[in-house]
């Protein structure tokens, strides 16, 4: 099924892009925390909106982006209070779904 393979590739590419955007944003939040400045706040808030309000066209990443956008106040607390520790609580791994466990192949009666 070439269509399914192409669709899976497109979904993987969308997830990779979102991962990169979120990792880069988190790194910039850490830099802001180390050296806070009022002039950077609006840009970081706008960037958060651009990243987490985007739609990939795939259900799983879109739901995760929407959930993280709903936590905006908590996730951007460091902008108002730089002493607040940045803690992903696993949210950095949200966009990286775990791989499914491989299913064992059925054994044929004649094979040992």
Steps between C-alpha positions, in 0.01 A plus 500: 500500500706791374240754617528388863879515485490853357248610764712351778802685364308827496385445859855420608627816330232709674593351838870562438433865415289553812767330714769728363290811554417401859861406584632828358232695689584323827869578448413866448288500818801366688717779354237755601492356851876543531488857367144638525400816318161662451560558130513123432168415667263605220706319238509178704125517566427555130730213407325273750169582329643433153638161607215368712207634297619337181317213334694215348197327352560192714286422804762399757744792463212748462341381826833522680568848369152610610551351847834675542349825376236462770783494757643825366488691830692232687746435218584869460513584871877536468446816293345677798696320770846396370580334834233238421672176405437378150366153541357312207341229719523283195331755275815515292436139411133548426557536129716191487252216536646174624549228246251218527623174644576246227242228490632144502446314179271197523692176506410232255414164647754324281794725598698453820 
